[in-house]
């Protein structure tokens, strides 16, 4: 018998008619739902996490579209100082992505050519010393690149066959500013090892 559809947020009591987020834990290889909350409570939670640990999540970056700039909408539970810190982190990461695009994607030799010439969608390079995994997945004219450490990851997206800079951007993140920059710096520093040793891997997919 299926569980009844949740109707109210377990934290604030708000209606869930516009959608909800479910929290849980893995038990015996299966997800056990422990809490169902509204989008606002989920937003507050991730910003509290950022305040405590500095960890940026993909949705934290997406929140900035509404909390800062053109679509700015003040939020009663998120301080402007905290938003400014996230904006600064995001801008620093964007600058490093541009360097990555120039030195790795369009480098000498270019990672772009390796991806274009590969006969499988997915590719992977694992560095035994650092424990960092570098993955690329190409489909429908777009390439997603993920650099994954032991406790942090960052994903980038670009047009596969474009020849000029300026198209690569952040696709996903679960890392502090420092962790994200370290992962990108590792890839830049080790670009020759990546380009020369990345191999086709059919297990790498769009979820990377």
C-alpha positions, 0 to 999 in steps of 0.5 A: 500500500502506497504512502499518502501524499504529504500535505503540509511541511513538517517544519513550518506547516505550510501547504505542499500543494506547490511541491516539496522536498523529501529528506532521507537516509540510506538504510539497507541500500534503500532510501528511507524518507525521514522528513518532507518539507516545503521549498522555503524550509529547504532554502533556509536549510541550505543557506544555514549550511553555507553560513556554517560550513561555506559549502555551496550547492547547485541550488545555492547558486540558483538562489542567487538569481533571485537574491542578487542582481536582476531578479533580486527578491529579499528573503527574511531568513537570509542576510545580505552579508551571507548573500554577498559572500556567496556572490564573491565565491561564485565570481571567483569560481567563474574566473577559475572556470574561464582559466580552465576553459582556456588552458585545459579545454582549449589547451595544448593539446586540447581536451576538446579534441580528445572528447570529440574524437572519443567513440563513447559518450563518457570518459574518465581519468582517476588520479591515484595520488590525489584521489581525484576523479576527472570525468567528461560526458558528451551528448547532443552537442554539449559536454559536461565535465566533473572534477570529483574529490573525496568530499567535494565536486564541481561540474562544468558545461560547455558546447562541444564543438565551439572554437572560441572561449566564453561558453563554459560555465558552472553546471553543478557544485557541492563544495566550499569556495576553497574546495572548488578552486582547489579542484579546478587548480588541480585539473589545470596543473594536471592537464597534460596527465588528464588529456594523455590518460583519460579513457573511454568509460561507458559507466560514466553517464549524464549523472556523472 
